Amino acid sequence: MTNSRSAVGSGAAANGSGQTSSARSQFSLPFDFSYQADIWGGIRRSVRASAETAQATAAQLENARLTYQAELAQDYFQLRSIRSTEELLQKTVKSYEEFLDLTRKRFNNGVASGGDVEQAETHLYAAQTQLVDLEIARTQFEHAIALLIGQAPFSISNSTLPAREPPAIPVGGPPRSWHDARTSPRRSVRRRRRTS
């Protein structure tokens, strides 16, 4: 705050008119204040639009969370299917190996032909190729699930997932690197509405 005073002496004024001047005070405050009347409702509409934008953003966040959860569920059930098929195919490969061994013994004893041995080998090699393809697909789904629950790709292996239940989805959805998992969007929108 600034205060300045100026006064003219008790005698005649400096301009020679014979009038006396009184003391003047000048005050200056260090802040500005302005007010705008909301006659046409522009400010109300602006506040309402901001609240609706916040609500839409919260809805988009919930949509993204639901998308990640649906992707996790699909990957989990596909992984379960691949693991079941892989177990069955491993038994099939073992059976084909035994059958090829039996066919070779029969060929050596003159009971089976060379074509029978080749056919048994073909069945075995086809089953082994399918098994390799399933192992690749299983690894890809394990890595995808690990990323969706916020872990390193190699952290989930064949034995770490439960046999009957899908993995727990993180409380906040995707990992914290994508958004803050501890805040609920609906709760934060309600909190903003209360304060405004």
N, CA, C and O of each residue as an XYZ file, in Angstrom:
784
protein
N       0.857     -1.160      0.000
C       0.000      0.000      0.000
C       0.904      1.224      0.000
O       1.876      1.300      0.752
N       0.578      2.143     -0.825
C       1.387      3.357     -0.937
C       0.543      4.542     -0.511
O      -0.628      4.637     -0.879
N       1.129      5.450      0.266
C       0.405      6.627      0.735
C       1.278      7.844      0.461
O       2.431      7.901      0.890
N       0.731      8.801     -0.247
C       1.497     10.034     -0.491
C       0.612     11.225     -0.172
O      -0.571     11.230     -0.509
N       1.178     12.233      0.478
C       0.402     13.423      0.860
C       1.096     14.658      0.318
O       2.323     14.740      0.245
N       0.288     15.580     -0.047
C       0.851     16.879     -0.437
C      -0.036     17.957      0.167
O      -1.260     17.829      0.153
N       0.538     18.972      0.676
C      -0.246     20.043      1.299
C       0.320     21.380      0.872
O       1.514     21.514      0.603
N      -0.561     22.366      0.816
C      -0.147     23.727      0.466
C      -0.109     24.521      1.772
O      -0.894     24.266      2.685
N       0.776     25.450      1.849
C       0.966     26.214      3.090
C      -0.284     26.965      3.511
O      -1.259     27.027      2.762
N      -0.256     27.533      4.703
C      -1.419     28.205      5.270
C      -1.674     29.560      4.644
O      -2.744     30.139      4.829
N      -0.736     30.053      3.931
C      -0.913     31.362      3.315
C      -1.602     31.247      1.983
O      -2.358     30.304      1.748
N      -1.362     32.154      1.145
C      -1.972     32.185     -0.174
C      -1.401     31.073     -1.016
O      -0.256     30.665     -0.825
N      -2.192     30.581     -1.948
C      -1.761     29.496     -2.827
C      -0.688     29.985     -3.750
O      -0.520     31.189     -3.945
N       0.025     29.078     -4.307
C       1.139     29.415     -5.182
C       0.664     30.064     -6.469
O       1.439     30.737     -7.149
N      -0.594     29.870     -6.807
C      -1.054     30.469     -8.060
C      -1.500     31.908     -7.890
O      -1.851     32.578     -8.861
N      -1.484     32.375     -6.667
C      -1.770     33.773     -6.424
C      -3.238     34.103     -6.383
O      -3.571     35.288     -6.385
N      -4.153     33.138     -6.344
C      -5.574     33.441     -6.350
C      -6.119     33.717     -4.974
O      -7.248     34.190     -4.841
N      -5.365     33.442     -3.971
C      -5.811     33.698     -2.626
C      -6.620     32.568     -2.049
O      -7.153     32.712     -0.948
N      -6.741     31.458     -2.728
C      -7.486     30.314     -2.213
C      -6.519     29.336     -1.569
O      -5.357     29.230     -1.960
N      -7.016     28.644     -0.600
C      -6.168     27.645      0.053
C      -6.555     26.253     -0.446
O      -7.718     26.005     -0.766
N      -5.604     25.371     -0.508
C      -5.853     23.977     -0.937
C      -5.777     23.081      0.280
O      -5.028     23.344      1.221
N      -6.557     22.029      0.247
C      -6.518     21.063      1.355
C      -5.560     19.927      1.012
O      -5.120     19.802     -0.131
N      -5.245     19.116      1.987
C      -4.314     17.990      1.786
C      -5.007     16.894      0.994
O      -6.202     16.649      1.161
N      -4.237     16.234      0.125
C      -4.751     15.118     -0.678
C      -4.057     13.828     -0.251
O      -2.869     13.829      0.073
N      -4.814     12.721     -0.254
C      -4.242     11.403      0.038
C      -4.481     10.496     -1.157
O      -5.543     10.529     -1.778
N      -3.492      9.699     -1.463
C      -3.593      8.775     -2.591
C      -3.218      7.386     -2.078
O      -2.137      7.200     -1.520
N      -4.106      6.413     -2.266
C      -3.856      5.046     -1.810
C      -3.822      4.110     -3.013
O      -4.609      4.260     -3.948
N      -2.911      3.150     -2.982
C      -2.796      2.167     -4.054
C      -2.718      0.773     -3.419
O      -1.861      0.538     -2.567
N      -3.608     -0.165     -3.824
C      -3.633     -1.526     -3.275
C      -2.983     -2.485     -4.276
O      -3.112     -2.290     -5.485
N      -2.286     -3.520     -3.789
C      -1.531     -4.399     -4.689
C      -2.337     -5.521     -5.338
O      -1.721     -6.477     -5.810
N      -3.656     -5.476     -5.396
C      -4.409     -6.535     -6.064
C      -5.530     -5.916     -6.882
O      -5.952     -4.780     -6.665
N      -5.998     -6.731     -7.846
C      -7.108     -6.305     -8.695
C      -8.311     -7.175     -8.391
O      -8.164     -8.350     -8.055
N      -9.463     -6.621     -8.505
C     -10.685     -7.371     -8.285
C     -11.627     -7.041     -9.428
O     -11.862     -5.878     -9.758
N     -12.161     -8.110    -10.026
C     -13.142     -7.874    -11.080
C     -14.262     -8.886    -10.935
O     -14.053     -9.995    -10.443
N     -15.403     -8.513    -11.350
C     -16.572     -9.379    -11.280
C     -17.329     -9.243    -12.576
O     -17.510     -8.148    -13.108
N     -17.772    -10.399    -13.076
C     -18.530    -10.375    -14.325
C     -19.881    -10.995    -14.044
O     -19.957    -12.141    -13.601
N     -20.924    -10.273    -14.289
C     -22.269    -10.781    -14.073
C     -22.590    -11.818    -15.150
O     -22.328    -11.595    -16.332
N     -23.152    -12.940    -14.738
C     -23.487    -14.022    -15.663
C     -24.900    -13.813    -16.177
O     -25.810    -14.580    -15.861
N     -25.070    -12.782    -16.960
C     -26.404    -12.401    -17.437
C     -26.952    -13.424    -18.425
O     -28.113    -13.820    -18.318
N     -26.148    -13.854    -19.373
C     -26.625    -14.753    -20.426
C     -26.339    -16.223    -20.103
O     -26.652    -17.089    -20.919
N     -25.762    -16.529    -18.952
C     -25.528    -17.918    -18.548
C     -24.282    -18.546    -19.142
O     -24.139    -19.768    -19.117
N     -23.389    -17.749    -19.667
C     -22.177    -18.282    -20.294
C     -21.263    -18.993    -19.308
O     -20.684    -20.032    -19.623
N     -21.137    -18.428    -18.118
C     -20.260    -19.039    -17.113
C     -20.862    -20.356    -16.621
O     -20.148    -21.344    -16.453
N     -22.171    -20.366    -16.394
C     -22.836    -21.609    -15.975
C     -22.654    -22.698    -17.021
O     -22.357    -23.845    -16.687
N     -22.833    -22.337    -18.288
C     -22.654    -23.328    -19.362
C     -21.205    -23.802    -19.425
O     -20.945    -24.978    -19.682
N     -20.276    -22.901    -19.195
C     -18.862    -23.278    -19.203
C     -18.548    -24.257    -18.074
O     -17.827    -25.233    -18.284
N     -19.085    -24.002    -16.877
C     -18.875    -24.902    -15.746
C     -19.525    -26.248    -16.031
O     -18.924    -27.288    -15.761
N     -20.739    -26.252    -16.570
C     -21.431    -27.495    -16.895
C     -20.667    -28.273    -17.961
O     -20.551    -29.495    -17.873
N     -20.146    -27.574    -18.965
C     -19.374    -28.245    -20.021
C     -18.103    -28.867    -19.454
O     -17.712    -29.961    -19.862
N     -17.458    -28.179    -18.519
C     -16.257    -28.741    -17.891
C     -16.595    -29.987    -17.087
O     -15.848    -30.964    -17.115
N     -17.710    -29.962    -16.375
C     -18.133    -31.137    -15.603
C     -18.461    -32.301    -16.533
O     -18.117    -33.445    -16.238
N     -19.116    -32.020    -17.642
C     -19.449    -33.079    -18.593
C     -18.198    -33.619    -19.273
O     -18.120    -34.810    -19.575
N     -17.223    -32.755    -19.515
C     -15.955    -33.219    -20.086
C     -15.245    -34.148    -19.112
O     -14.695    -35.175    -19.511
N     -15.258    -33.787    -17.839
C     -14.643    -34.655    -16.819
C     -15.363    -35.995    -16.746
O     -14.728    -37.039    -16.599
N     -16.676    -35.964    -16.847
C     -17.454    -37.197    -16.803
C     -17.166    -38.057    -18.040
O     -17.060    -39.278    -17.932
N     -17.040    -37.430    -19.202
C     -16.718    -38.177    -20.423
C     -15.323    -38.789    -20.341
O     -15.107    -39.914    -20.792
N     -14.384    -38.052    -19.769
C     -13.029    -38.582    -19.596
C     -13.046    -39.781    -18.655
O     -12.358    -40.773    -18.894
N     -13.830    -39.690    -17.588
C     -13.946    -40.825    -16.662
C     -14.574    -42.026    -17.361
O     -14.165    -43.164    -17.128
N     -15.553    -41.782    -18.208
C     -16.187    -42.875    -18.956
C     -15.192    -43.512    -19.935
O     -15.191    -44.729    -20.114
N     -14.353    -42.693    -20.562
C     -13.339    -43.245    -21.462
C     -12.346    -44.102    -20.693
O     -11.912    -45.142    -21.187
N     -11.985    -43.678    -19.499
C     -11.067    -44.455    -18.669
C     -11.695    -45.790    -18.292
O     -11.035    -46.827    -18.350
N     -12.970    -45.768    -17.905
C     -13.670    -47.014    -17.574
C     -13.759    -47.913    -18.803
O     -13.625    -49.131    -18.688
N     -13.984    -47.325    -19.976
C     -14.042    -48.100    -21.221
C     -12.698    -48.759    -21.501
O     -12.643    -49.926    -21.888
N     -11.620    -48.015    -21.307
C     -10.280    -48.586    -21.518
C     -10.023    -49.720    -20.534
O      -9.466    -50.751    -20.909
N     -10.425    -49.536    -19.272
C     -10.243    -50.589    -18.269
C     -11.021    -51.839    -18.664
O     -10.503    -52.952    -18.574
N     -12.261    -51.655    -19.101
C     -13.081    -52.790    -19.516
C     -12.469    -53.489    -20.726
O     -12.508    -54.716    -20.818
N     -11.905    -52.718    -21.653
C     -11.258    -53.305    -22.822
C     -10.074    -54.169    -22.403
O      -9.911    -55.282    -22.902
N      -9.249    -53.664    -21.490
C      -8.104    -54.445    -21.014
C      -8.561    -55.703    -20.285
O      -7.957    -56.763    -20.445
N      -9.618    -55.597    -19.488
C     -10.109    -56.758    -18.764
C     -10.671    -57.808    -19.725
O     -10.457    -59.006    -19.533
N     -11.386    -57.359    -20.754
C     -11.921    -58.299    -21.747
C     -10.786    -58.976    -22.513
O     -10.838    -60.178    -22.771
N      -9.775    -58.215    -22.870
C      -8.614    -58.784    -23.559
C      -7.919    -59.810    -22.671
O      -7.505    -60.868    -23.147
N      -7.790    -59.503    -21.390
C      -7.168    -60.436    -20.455
C      -7.979    -61.727    -20.362
O      -7.408    -62.817    -20.368
N      -9.294    -61.613    -20.277
C     -10.142    -62.802    -20.190
C     -10.028    -63.646    -21.459
O      -9.909    -64.869    -21.378
N     -10.062    -63.005    -22.629
C      -9.934    -63.754    -23.886
C      -8.589    -64.463    -23.966
O      -8.522    -65.639    -24.323
N      -7.523    -63.751    -23.635
C      -6.185    -64.358    -23.685
C      -6.076    -65.518    -22.707
O      -5.471    -66.543    -23.020
N      -6.660    -65.360    -21.523
C      -6.580    -66.419    -20.530
C      -7.271    -67.685    -21.025
O      -6.706    -68.775    -20.932
N      -8.498    -67.550    -21.556
C      -9.224    -68.744    -21.982
C      -8.599    -69.370    -23.230
O      -8.636    -70.590    -23.394
N      -8.031    -68.553    -24.103
C      -7.305    -69.120    -25.241
C      -6.057    -69.858    -24.761
O      -5.719    -70.920    -25.285
N      -5.378    -69.298    -23.771
C      -4.207    -69.976    -23.205
C      -4.606    -71.303    -22.578
O      -3.909    -72.304    -22.745
N      -5.727    -71.316    -21.855
C      -6.203    -72.553    -21.262
C      -6.486    -73.601    -22.342
O      -6.137    -74.771    -22.186
N      -7.113    -73.176    -23.423
C      -7.415    -74.094    -24.525
C      -6.130    -74.638    -25.154
O      -6.027    -75.831    -25.442
N      -5.160    -73.756    -25.362
C      -3.887    -74.185    -25.947
C      -3.173    -75.162    -25.031
O      -2.598    -76.143    -25.502
N      -3.201    -74.910    -23.728
C      -2.529    -75.826    -22.790
C      -3.185    -77.202    -22.794
O      -2.498    -78.221    -22.731
N      -4.517    -77.231    -22.868
C      -5.216    -78.526    -22.921
C      -4.861    -79.271    -24.206
O      -4.579    -80.469    -24.184
N      -4.877    -78.557    -25.309
C      -4.526    -79.172    -26.590
C      -3.075    -79.635    -26.588
O      -2.745    -80.684    -27.143
N      -2.209    -78.840    -25.955
C      -0.794    -79.197    -25.890
C      -0.581    -80.479    -25.079
O       0.223    -81.328    -25.461
N      -1.295    -80.616    -23.969
C      -1.188    -81.846    -23.177
C      -1.649    -83.052    -23.985
O      -1.005    -84.101    -23.967
N      -2.763    -82.902    -24.693
C      -3.271    -83.991    -25.525
C      -2.279    -84.335    -26.640
O      -2.045    -85.506    -26.937
N      -1.703    -83.298    -27.249
C      -0.761    -83.532    -28.344
C       0.533    -84.177    -27.845
O       1.139    -84.972    -28.563
N       0.962    -83.849    -26.631
C       2.142    -84.507    -26.064
C       1.895    -86.004    -25.887
O       2.782    -86.817    -26.145
N       0.681    -86.369    -25.443
C       0.332    -87.788    -25.334
C       0.282    -88.438    -26.710
O       0.685    -89.587    -26.890
N      -0.226    -87.671    -27.683
C      -0.293    -88.199    -29.050
C       1.099    -88.443    -29.610
O       1.337    -89.471    -30.245
N       2.028    -87.507    -29.385
C       3.406    -87.665    -29.858
C       4.040    -88.891    -29.207
O       4.736    -89.659    -29.872
N       3.804    -89.074    -27.934
C       4.359    -90.249    -27.246
C       3.792    -91.541    -27.856
O       4.523    -92.510    -28.060
N       2.495    -91.541    -28.142
C       1.878    -92.723    -28.767
C       2.453    -92.972    -30.156
O       2.716    -94.118    -30.520
N       2.653    -91.901    -30.942
C       3.220    -92.055    -32.284
C       4.666    -92.560    -32.218
O       5.091    -93.341    -33.069
N       5.418    -92.115    -31.208
C       6.793    -92.617    -31.044
C       6.785    -94.119    -30.757
O       7.587    -94.870    -31.311
N       5.867    -94.548    -29.881
C       5.758    -95.974    -29.578
C       5.312    -96.759    -30.814
O       5.809    -97.852    -31.088
N       4.353    -96.172    -31.560
C       3.873    -96.851    -32.763
C       4.988    -96.957    -33.805
O       5.120    -97.989    -34.463
N       5.802    -95.883    -33.962
C       6.922    -95.932    -34.910
C       7.942    -96.987    -34.482
O       8.477    -97.710    -35.323
N       8.209    -97.077    -33.192
C       9.145    -98.092    -32.696
C       8.612    -99.497    -32.992
O       9.361   -100.374    -33.422
N       7.321    -99.701    -32.760
C       6.701   -100.993    -33.038
C       6.740   -101.305    -34.536
O       7.021   -102.437    -34.930
N       6.457   -100.300    -35.367
C       6.456   -100.508    -36.821
C       7.854   -100.843    -37.318
O       7.999   -101.680    -38.210
N       8.873   -100.221    -36.773
C      10.252   -100.528    -37.167
C      10.615   -101.964    -36.770
O      11.274   -102.670    -37.533
N      10.191   -102.391    -35.592
C      10.446   -103.770    -35.177
C       9.722   -104.746    -36.107
O      10.273   -105.784    -36.474
N       8.510   -104.415    -36.478
C       7.758   -105.276    -37.398
C       8.439   -105.309    -38.765
O       8.488   -106.350    -39.421
N       8.972   -104.137    -39.191
C       9.683   -104.088    -40.482
C      10.950   -104.943    -40.421
O      11.264   -105.656    -41.374
N      11.674   -104.872    -39.308
C      12.899   -105.665    -39.155
C      12.607   -107.166    -39.135
O      13.459   -107.960    -39.534
N      11.431   -107.564    -38.683
C      11.044   -108.971    -38.648
C      10.325   -109.400    -39.927
O       9.943   -110.561    -40.070
N      10.142   -108.449    -40.863
C       9.540   -108.781    -42.148
C       8.031   -108.791    -42.154
O       7.427   -109.270    -43.114
N       7.410   -108.282    -41.126
C       5.950   -108.276    -41.058
C       5.383   -107.005    -41.706
O       4.320   -107.070    -42.323
N       6.060   -105.849    -41.587
C       5.582   -104.571    -42.131
C       6.464   -104.148    -43.291
O       7.606   -104.591    -43.414
N       5.925   -103.290    -44.137
C       6.684   -102.794    -45.292
C       7.375   -101.472    -44.945
O       7.136   -100.877    -43.894
N       8.242   -101.035    -45.869
C       8.911    -99.740    -45.691
C       7.919    -98.587    -45.730
O       8.147    -97.560    -45.090
N       6.824    -98.735    -46.467
C       5.778    -97.713    -46.526
C       5.102    -97.520    -45.185
O       4.741    -96.403    -44.814
N       4.931    -98.624    -44.455
C       4.329    -98.520    -43.114
C       5.225    -97.715    -42.170
O       4.736    -96.927    -41.360
N       6.547    -97.921    -42.283
C       7.487    -97.180    -41.442
C       7.449    -95.697    -41.797
O       7.426    -94.844    -40.909
N       7.441    -95.388    -43.092
C       7.396    -93.984    -43.523
C       6.097    -93.292    -43.089
O       6.102    -92.124    -42.701
N       5.006    -94.024    -43.162
C       3.727    -93.451    -42.746
C       3.741    -93.161    -41.239
O       3.243    -92.124    -40.802
N       4.302    -94.065    -40.458
C       4.395    -93.848    -39.008
C       5.296    -92.656    -38.706
O       5.002    -91.867    -37.807
N       6.400    -92.519    -39.458
C       7.284    -91.361    -39.276
C       6.570    -90.060    -39.629
O       6.722    -89.053    -38.937
N       5.796    -90.085    -40.705
C       5.063    -88.885    -41.131
C       4.079    -88.431    -40.052
O       3.988    -87.242    -39.747
N       3.344    -89.387    -39.477
C       2.398    -89.042    -38.401
C       3.137    -88.437    -37.200
O       2.684    -87.457    -36.609
N       4.271    -89.031    -36.855
C       5.040    -88.538    -35.716
C       5.561    -87.125    -35.977
O       5.443    -86.253    -35.116
N       6.134    -86.896    -37.151
C       6.698    -85.575    -37.459
C       5.617    -84.503    -37.548
O       5.838    -83.363    -37.139
N       4.453    -84.860    -38.078
C       3.346    -83.887    -38.147
C       2.886    -83.503    -36.737
O       2.632    -82.330    -36.465
N       2.780    -84.480    -35.853
C       2.357    -84.195    -34.477
C       3.412    -83.358    -33.752
O       3.060    -82.462    -32.985
N       4.694    -83.633    -33.979
C       5.757    -82.848    -33.352
C       5.745    -81.403    -33.858
O       5.991    -80.475    -33.089
N       5.459    -81.212    -35.155
C       5.364    -79.859    -35.710
C       4.199    -79.085    -35.092
O       4.335    -77.908    -34.759
N       3.063    -79.750    -34.944
C       1.912    -79.108    -34.309
C       2.234    -78.740    -32.858
O       1.800    -77.699    -32.364
N       2.987    -79.592    -32.191
C       3.352    -79.326    -30.801
C       4.239    -78.081    -30.689
O       4.077    -77.277    -29.771
N       5.175    -77.930    -31.630
C       6.036    -76.737    -31.631
C       5.193    -75.482    -31.870
O       5.397    -74.460    -31.214
N       4.242    -75.561    -32.815
C       3.358    -74.409    -33.085
C       2.551    -74.034    -31.842
O       2.387    -72.853    -31.538
N       2.050    -75.035    -31.127
C       1.277    -74.761    -29.915
C       2.154    -74.145    -28.820
O       1.700    -73.271    -28.082
N       3.395    -74.593    -28.713
C       4.296    -74.014    -27.708
C       4.563    -72.538    -28.003
O       4.633    -71.723    -27.083
N       4.711    -72.194    -29.281
C       4.910    -70.790    -29.661
C       3.671    -69.967    -29.310
O       3.784    -68.886    -28.732
N       2.478    -70.484    -29.661
C       1.232    -69.771    -29.361
C       1.041    -69.619    -27.856
O       0.613    -68.566    -27.385
N       1.364    -70.688    -27.092
C       1.239    -70.615    -25.628
C       2.146    -69.531    -25.062
O       1.731    -68.762    -24.195
N       3.368    -69.467    -25.545
C       4.313    -68.455    -25.067
C       3.812    -67.043    -25.384
O       3.938    -66.139    -24.559
N       3.246    -66.856    -26.573
C       2.718    -65.532    -26.939
C       1.574    -65.120    -26.018
O       1.511    -63.969    -25.586
N       0.675    -66.042    -25.717
C      -0.438    -65.707    -24.819
C       0.045    -65.473    -23.393
O      -0.483    -64.600    -22.704
N       1.034    -66.231    -22.937
C       1.591    -65.994    -21.603
C       2.210    -64.606    -21.518
O       2.045    -63.916    -20.512
N       2.913    -64.192    -22.554
C       3.520    -62.865    -22.559
C       2.447    -61.774    -22.586
O       2.569    -60.760    -21.897
N       1.400    -61.985    -23.382
C       0.319    -60.995    -23.450
C      -0.370    -60.852    -22.094
O      -0.667    -59.737    -21.665
N      -0.623    -61.965    -21.423
C      -1.262    -61.914    -20.099
C      -0.358    -61.208    -19.100
O      -0.823    -60.403    -18.294
N       0.937    -61.513    -19.156
C       1.875    -60.863    -18.228
C       1.861    -59.355    -18.418
O       1.863    -58.610    -17.438
N       1.847    -58.898    -19.657
C       1.821    -57.452    -19.906
C       0.522    -56.827    -19.418
O       0.536    -55.726    -18.867
N      -0.602    -57.514    -19.612
C      -1.891    -56.959    -19.201
C      -2.045    -56.884    -17.681
O      -2.797    -56.045    -17.185
N      -1.353    -57.738    -16.938
C      -1.451    -57.649    -15.477
C      -0.264    -56.914    -14.883
O      -0.092    -56.893    -13.664
N       0.568    -56.302    -15.744
C       1.626    -55.425    -15.262
C       2.902    -56.125    -14.844
O       3.622    -55.626    -13.980
N       3.198    -57.274    -15.439
C       4.425    -57.995    -15.106
C       5.303    -58.109    -16.342
O       4.884    -57.796    -17.457
N       6.523    -58.562    -16.122
C       7.455    -58.767    -17.235
C       6.982    -59.954    -18.075
O       6.386    -60.886    -17.535
N       7.237    -59.937    -19.386
C       6.733    -60.999    -20.266
C       7.130    -62.416    -19.859
O       6.343    -63.346    -20.028
N       8.332    -62.592    -19.328
C       8.764    -63.944    -18.997
C       8.392    -64.347    -17.571
O       8.797    -65.417    -17.117
N       7.636    -63.521    -16.859
C       7.310    -63.830    -15.464
C       6.219    -64.885    -15.344
O       6.099    -65.528    -14.301
N       5.425    -65.074    -16.389
C       4.361    -66.081    -16.345
C       4.818    -67.270    -17.164
O       5.176    -67.146    -18.335
N       4.797    -68.421    -16.521
C       5.177    -69.643    -17.223
C       4.035    -70.635    -17.133
O       2.945    -70.315    -16.658
N       4.298    -71.815    -17.587
C       3.270    -72.850    -17.636
C       2.739    -73.196    -16.254
O       1.595    -73.634    -16.134
N       3.531    -73.015    -15.215
C       3.116    -73.439    -13.884
C       2.601    -72.307    -13.004
O       2.032    -72.582    -11.947
N       2.775    -71.053    -13.391
C       2.414    -69.953    -12.488
C       0.947    -69.579    -12.535
O       0.440    -69.014    -11.566
N       0.249    -69.867    -13.607
C      -1.172    -69.523    -13.665
C      -1.996    -70.603    -12.977
O      -1.691    -71.789    -13.101
N      -3.041    -70.200    -12.250
C      -3.883    -71.199    -11.595
C      -4.599    -72.059    -12.632
O      -4.860    -71.618    -13.751
N      -4.910    -73.282    -12.244
C      -5.508    -74.220    -13.193
C      -6.977    -73.920    -13.473
O      -7.449    -74.168    -14.582
N      -7.698    -73.401    -12.507
C      -9.149    -73.230    -12.680
C      -9.620    -71.780    -12.721
O     -10.734    -71.520    -13.174
N      -8.822    -70.847    -12.271
C      -9.276    -69.458    -12.184
C      -8.380    -68.549    -13.017
O      -7.169    -68.757    -13.086
N      -8.980    -67.540    -13.649
C      -8.147    -66.579    -14.380
C      -7.320    -65.749    -13.408
O      -7.667    -65.660    -12.231
N      -6.235    -65.140    -13.876
C      -5.402    -64.332    -12.977
C      -6.173    -63.114    -12.484
O      -7.088    -62.623    -13.144
N      -5.782    -62.649    -11.323
C      -6.428    -61.469    -10.744
C      -6.084    -60.244    -11.567
O      -4.924    -60.021    -11.913
N      -7.086    -59.463    -11.872
C      -6.886    -58.220    -12.604
C      -6.439    -57.178    -11.598
O      -7.032    -57.081    -10.523
N      -5.417    -56.397    -11.907
C      -4.993    -55.364    -10.961
C      -6.163    -54.461    -10.584
O      -7.053    -54.212    -11.397
N      -6.155    -53.977     -9.357
C      -7.265    -53.193     -8.827
C      -7.630    -52.032     -9.739
O      -8.813    -51.784     -9.971
N      -6.655    -51.327    -10.255
C      -6.926    -50.157    -11.079
C      -6.960    -50.452    -12.551
O      -7.030    -49.513    -13.344
N      -6.913    -51.702    -12.970
C      -6.897    -52.021    -14.390
C      -5.477    -52.190    -14.890
O      -4.701    -52.944    -14.303
N      -5.127    -51.508    -15.955
C      -3.782    -51.641    -16.514
C      -2.713    -51.145    -15.546
O      -3.042    -50.494    -14.554
N      -1.458    -51.435    -15.807
C      -0.384    -51.024    -14.910
C      -0.358    -49.521    -14.670
O      -0.902    -48.746    -15.456
N       0.286    -49.117    -13.567
C       0.340    -47.708    -13.180
C       1.020    -46.838    -14.213
O       0.812    -45.625    -14.224
N       1.825    -47.422    -15.081
C       2.481    -46.602    -16.095
C       1.460    -46.024    -17.070
O       1.738    -45.020    -17.725
N       0.278    -46.644    -17.178
C      -0.740    -46.129    -18.097
C      -1.636    -45.110    -17.426
O      -2.073    -44.158    -18.072
N      -1.919    -45.285    -16.154
C      -2.684    -44.295    -15.386
C      -2.567    -44.659    -13.921
O      -2.107    -45.750    -13.582
N      -2.978    -43.758    -13.059
C      -2.890    -44.003    -11.623
C      -3.965    -44.988    -11.226
O      -5.156    -44.686    -11.311
N      -3.552    -46.162    -10.793
C      -4.492    -47.251    -10.521
C      -5.249    -47.074     -9.216
O      -6.229    -47.785     -8.992
N      -4.842    -46.164     -8.349
C      -5.483    -46.048     -7.040
C      -6.707    -45.149     -7.049
O      -7.500    -45.215     -6.111
N      -6.899    -44.322     -8.047
C      -8.032    -43.410     -8.032
C      -9.163    -43.946     -8.880
O      -8.954    -44.400    -10.005
N     -10.341    -43.890     -8.339
C     -11.523    -44.270     -9.089
C     -12.012    -43.047     -9.855
O     -12.170    -41.981     -9.260
N     -12.256    -43.170    -11.157
C     -12.693    -42.009    -11.929
C     -14.023    -41.450    -11.433
O     -14.204    -40.233    -11.388
N     -14.946    -42.317    -11.064
C     -16.238    -41.820    -10.582
C     -16.068    -41.049     -9.284
O     -16.702    -40.014     -9.076
N     -15.201    -41.565     -8.404
C     -14.969    -40.901     -7.135
C     -14.349    -39.523     -7.355
O     -14.728    -38.560     -6.688
N     -13.405    -39.424     -8.280
C     -12.764    -38.129     -8.505
C     -13.725    -37.135     -9.152
O     -13.639    -35.938     -8.875
N     -14.639    -37.600    -10.007
C     -15.639    -36.696    -10.597
C     -16.578    -36.191     -9.517
O     -16.913    -35.007     -9.482
N     -17.007    -37.096     -8.624
C     -17.887    -36.664     -7.526
C     -17.184    -35.662     -6.621
O     -17.790    -34.689     -6.173
N     -15.899    -35.902     -6.352
C     -15.136    -34.992     -5.502
C     -15.048    -33.616     -6.147
O     -15.175    -32.601     -5.461
N     -14.831    -33.573     -7.466
C     -14.753    -32.278     -8.163
C     -16.096    -31.567     -8.139
O     -16.143    -30.343     -8.013
N     -17.182    -32.307     -8.255
C     -18.506    -31.674     -8.221
C     -18.785    -31.073     -6.849
O     -19.371    -29.995     -6.754
N     -18.367    -31.767     -5.774
C     -18.599    -31.239     -4.436
C     -17.822    -29.952     -4.195
O     -18.321    -29.048     -3.525
N     -16.622    -29.855     -4.724
C     -15.809    -28.670     -4.473
C     -16.210    -27.489     -5.329
O     -15.891    -26.351     -4.986
N     -16.899    -27.726     -6.433
C     -17.260    -26.592     -7.303
C     -18.623    -26.032     -6.973
O     -19.070    -25.080     -7.612
